[in-house]
Amino acid sequence: MPMKIGDRSFDKRVEKGLSDTHMRETVRGAQGRLHTNKAKAEEELGNWEDWRTLSEEIRAHTLENLDYYLEQLSENVVKNGGHVYFAETPEEANAYVEEIAAKKEAKKIIKSKSMVTEEISMNEALEKQGCEVIESDLGEYILQIDDHDPPSHIVAPALHKNKEQIRETFERLKGYDKSADPSELTQFAREQLREEFLEADIGITGVNFAVAESGSISLVTNEGNARLATTIPKTQISVMGMERIVPTWEELDVMVNMLCRSAVGQKLTSYITGLTGPREEGDLDGPEEFHLVIVDNGRSNILGTAFQSALHCIRCAACINVCPVYRHVGGHSYGSIYPGPIGAVLSPLLEGYEDHKELPYASSLCAACTDACPVKIPLHEHLIEHRKIIAEEEKKTSLGETYAMKGFGIAASSPGLFNMATKTAPLMFSPFSKEGTINKGPGPLGGWTDVRSFPAPEKERFRDWFKNRKKEDS
Amino acid sequence: MAQGTVQNKDSFLNNIAEKLGRERRTTGVERPDYQKQPQWEVMADYSTDQLVEVLKKQCVEIHTDVKETSVEDLPKVLDEAIKEYGAEKASIWDDPRFSSFGLSSFAARPDVSVWGDAPEEKDIRISEQADVGITFADYTLAESGTVVLMNGGGKGQSVSLLPTYYIALIPLSTIVPRMSQVTRKIHEDAEAGERVPSCINFISGPSNSADIELNLVVGVHGPVRACYILIDDR
């Protein structure tokens, strides 16, 4: 699937999300748990802010010197006997991968989770060529067999489905006859997929971070599917967004640490794998042939702009896990494979405003995302910057009036969103308020509260107060 | 090893340099002297005994069984661990440490296959059919309960991955506080021009997934249970 998912309008997607009680319950539970786990993992380190400072510095330095480090990476991959393809467009990337598949006469391709291959619709391209492409990440596998249901979260792609829905999918499509117990469902997927791994001609993976100094790539997983995809098939293709790179193994340590803690609250996930492919002489497993595809697909247009730090993202989803808007509308409402705050920032940058112009407004600007980001991307400031650009554009086409109140307009036009925004305001501001005033406000409030206080949102909403008052009166 | 190929590099990288608003950089980039380096403060002054305590506690978190033994009792303790998993067929590394730690006769058993000994390169299939995979740890990280495996040659990456259970033999001399100490060593080797091993694993317990309603399920594509045997080799 491309980045954009579905054809429904933003309002329709949001209304569908808000009315999906299954999904909302699951997302609420998941956010709570992930947030608690991350908080615990931060606390264990004791000096989380120092780690964030270091991580931000690493990402900023790497992006400032991206051409240098990518060149070093490619030279080292080649020196080790691997092949590197720089692809500016999805078409170029897919054509290269198709060519390898054709040369290898590949029938079966096993994949471990990769957002960038989703972004460029690589599966569809390979399927058109007659290859069977099997997703092996449990969440991706569930979505794939369920008629390619789109992912709704970048770390837990099937988060919107509950176990009963998954049991039903397995039963209907794979002849599963056991319970909805997650252990039994998982065991079933293990058995189904193991044989596929052994038969696969090509393994395709994403890349969490490439390491320039040694021509290595790293993969961060818990399930072990990325290990299987890079151990058994004779050919390995790894696809990376061009910004997913660190200078040396020392920086890899720091970034992997931040990714694991921020994404799932683990110190390290079960498997961190550093691959410097292809296999060496005397090795009896691992790929005989290794290809690294480095994808631009609009990323270079973000370099040198006010949005450059959006490329610092390490795809941990911490911003998604704290976002009150995501909590209520769910991942599919964003209409992009990158949902939540980072998705609202990235999707318009990568694919243009046309399909994603509402996303910068799908935010209360509470700045919880910015605070959660392990590499300190000022996400809510980027959202404001987007709004400015959209407003400027609209002004030029004399629709300025309509969009001046766009944020309010979108929230107000959807009764669910409006209710949510007004209900959550006191809660969201509670960490910043003291005795009814806010003296050090987050995000856009900061400018105001630097010089004066701001009244904290009343616990009772005007609408509720009005309703009660009417009741009292009558 | 034959050199690989690279395509479209210059146009791609020139475009990046242009977008960054400067000339292309091909030399002279120095890593910054990072202001904050908290990774070196973690358990910096811990003794081996303290690190072992941290490791054991972390193993509870990551659903990993732990046994402790002297070098002398290792064959007996390994046997127990295998029996507890109800395992029969074992797949092990071709690693001289099996003999230096007194496991030569174990490695010679008919139900034990040594990586690289299979005819017609059937090693992957044999390892896949094994009940338990057994390797030594090259490094062990106390903080995260991680064994680090520098695979290659007789040290097949399949051994710690394909069998149903995994047992890691951990000489206490391999314990360091965290990942930083190991990645620094790899960095120094790379800087000295050495090729980094084709596969380095950082393994923290059995495979698991939380993809269904974020419920943790232990045992997905990799081993469903893992046991660390801590060997006091001091």
Interface residues (C-beta under 8 A of the other chain):
Chain A: T26 G29 A30 R33 L34 L45 N47 D50 W51 T53 L54 E57 I58 H61 E64 N65 L66 D67 Y68 Y69 L70 E71 S74 E75 V77 V78 K79 N80 G81 G82 H83 V84 Y85 F86 A87 E88 E92 Y96 S136 D137 L138 G139 I142 A156 P157 A158 L159 N162 K163 I166 P182 S183 L185 T186 Q187 A189 R190 L193 R194 F197 L198 E213 S214 S216 N222 E223 G224 N225 R227 L228 T230 T231 I232 M242 P247 T248 W249 E250 E251 L252 D253 V254 V256 N257 V264 Q266 K267 L268 T269 S270 Y271 I272 T273 G274 L275 T276 G277 P278 R279 E280 E281 G282 D283 L284 D285 G286 F290 I294 D296 S300 N301 L303 G304
Chain B: M1 A2 Q3 G4 T5 V6 Q7 N8 K9 S11 F12 L13 N14 N15 I16 A17 K19 L20 G21 R24 R25 T26 T27 V29 R31 P32 Y34 Q35 K36 Q37 P38 Q39 E41 V42 Q58 I62 W115 G116 E121 D123 I124 R125 E128 L141 E143 S144 G145 T146 N151 G152 G153 G156 Q157 S158 L161 L162 M179 S180 T183 R184 I186 H187 A190 E191 R195 V196 P197 S198 C199 I200 N201 F202 I203 S204 G205 P206 S207 N208 S209 A210 D211 I212 E213 L214 N215 V217 G219 V220 H221 G222 P223
